[in-house]
Amino acid sequence: MTAETPAEPEAHREPELSHGVGPWPGGLGEWPDDPRLDPELLIHGDTRNVVDEYRYWRMDAIVADLDGKRHPFHVAIENWQHDMNIGSIVRSANAFLAAEVHIIGRRRWNKRGAMVTDRYQHVRHHEDVPTFAAWARDAGIPVIAVDNLPGAEPVDRADLPERCVLLFGQEGPGLSAEALAAASGTVEITQYGSTRSINASAAAAVVMYEWCRRWA
């Protein structure tokens, strides 16, 4: 690495993993004839956190392939307190193939929990709730708030439209009153223990999975 090439920020580096594949077996003349493959990965191996289907693929080729089969649900997250759960929610959105993730509020968010999956997941920023609500209204996509509030419907029995935005709040305070007012309905996750709520990123994964169970 030269002085002209600054170190990549830690949050944007591929995580060091113990799994993956080594260099492509055989010599240069035995490489597969596939424009989606990255010569550097073929030479050095691929230890990225990707499914086997995408081994040795260029990142832009992976994104293009995902774009052809993304699900029609979106995920939105309020970001007023620089919540560390946002990165984990982005990672889950990638795993469940959400169309897009929407960050509402602060533009900067903690990417550590995303484990670089934000490179493969479309992420859009909205300055505030009214801006986000206007986008959803113009796109004709209903907003479904997720929060354990009085009157919220258990998600396993609620109506989850195939095309919707699942809106999540901050760890602790949950969704703001403004965000709840922008939603067409509110769902919650049924709990059975003593704690009042579960971790925000865990809740997001549960609700995304419930959507996929019905529609994917």
Secondary structure, 3 states (H helix, E strand, C coil): CCCCCCCCCHHHCCCCCCCCECCCCCCHHHCCCCCCECHHHHHHCECCCCCHHHCCECHHHHHHHHHCCCCCEEEEEEECCCCCHHHHHHHHHHHCCCCCEEEEECCCCCCHHHCCHHHCCCEEEECCHHHHHHHHHHHCCCEEEECCCCCCEECCCCCCCCCEEEEECECCCECCHHHHHHCCEEEECCCCCCCCCCCHHHHHHHHHHHHHHHHC
